Amino acid sequence: MGADTIRRGLKSLLYCHSVPDPDLATRIIDILLKEGRLSIKDISTRLEVSYPLVLRIVNDMASMGILDTDRVKPEGRGRSRKVVFVNKEGLLKLIDECLNTLTRLKDQIEKG
């Protein structure tokens, strides 16, 4: 399956669950699937999107169970950083919920 197909599927899933700004949310998940754990600042920089916007979308997706966050203490001195990563179980759960919704819709259309 190609990268474009995966991105389209992710975007459809995020629309299915009414995730705010599904285009940006798709880009965030895509980069996290490729990179693993990244800080909000790293995501913001790589996607060239404002930090507050990325933070808002990440928090929305974390509350839905799509993303998880953790604190990482840097080596030596400095404050710990919040890193974000994909919660694969949460993402799979959303896929199942969306598939069930679409199956029920399909059944209704076929009956009616």
C-alpha positions in Angstrom: 0.0 0.0 0.0 1.4 3.3 -1.0 2.1 6.4 1.2 -0.7 8.4 -0.5 -3.2 5.6 0.0 -2.3 5.5 3.7 -2.6 9.2 4.1 -6.0 9.2 2.3 -7.2 6.4 4.6 -6.0 8.3 7.7 -7.7 11.4 6.6 -11.0 9.5 6.0 -10.7 8.0 9.4 -10.2 11.4 11.0 -13.2 12.8 9.2 -15.2 9.8 10.3 -14.5 10.8 13.9 -14.8 14.5 13.5 -11.2 15.3 14.5 -10.6 19.0 14.3 -8.4 20.0 11.3 -8.2 16.5 9.8 -5.7 17.7 7.2 -3.2 18.7 9.8 -4.1 15.8 12.1 -3.3 13.4 9.2 0.1 15.1 8.6 0.9 14.8 12.4 0.0 11.1 12.5 1.9 10.5 9.3 5.1 12.0 10.6 4.8 10.2 13.9 4.3 6.9 12.2 7.5 7.5 10.3 9.6 9.1 13.0 8.3 7.5 16.2 8.4 10.0 19.2 8.7 13.7 18.5 8.2 16.8 20.6 5.5 19.3 19.8 8.2 21.7 18.8 9.8 19.2 16.4 6.4 18.5 14.8 5.7 22.2 14.5 9.1 22.8 12.9 8.9 19.9 10.5 5.4 20.7 9.3 5.9 24.5 9.4 2.8 25.0 11.5 2.5 27.1 14.6 3.3 25.5 18.0 -0.1 26.4 19.5 -2.0 24.8 16.6 0.0 21.6 16.7 -0.4 21.5 20.5 -4.2 21.9 20.2 -4.5 19.2 17.6 -2.2 16.8 19.5 -4.2 17.4 22.7 -7.5 16.7 20.9 -6.1 13.5 19.4 -4.6 12.4 22.8 -8.1 12.9 24.4 -9.5 10.6 21.7 -6.8 7.9 22.4 -5.1 8.3 19.0 -1.9 9.8 20.4 -0.1 9.4 23.7 2.4 11.7 25.4 5.3 11.2 27.6 8.0 13.3 29.3 11.6 12.7 28.4 14.4 14.1 30.5 17.3 15.3 28.4 20.8 14.0 29.1 22.6 16.4 31.4 20.8 19.6 32.4 17.5 21.0 31.2 13.8 20.6 31.5 12.0 17.5 30.5 10.3 17.6 27.1 6.8 16.4 26.2 7.0 13.9 23.4 4.2 12.6 21.3 3.7 9.2 19.7 0.9 7.2 18.0 -1.2 5.0 20.2 -1.6 2.1 17.8 -4.2 0.3 19.8 -6.3 3.6 20.0 -5.9 4.1 16.3 -7.0 0.5 15.5 -10.0 1.0 17.8 -11.1 4.1 15.9 -10.7 2.2 12.6 -13.0 -0.6 14.0 -15.5 2.0 15.2 -15.5 3.7 11.8 -15.9 0.4 9.9 -18.8 -0.6 12.1 -20.5 2.7 11.4 -19.9 2.3 7.7 -21.2 -1.3 7.8 -24.4 -0.2 9.5 -24.8 2.6 7.0 -24.3 0.2 4.1 -26.9 -2.2 5.6 -29.4 0.6 5.9 -28.9 1.7 2.3 -29.2 -1.8 1.0 -32.4 -2.3 3.0 -34.0 0.9 2.0 
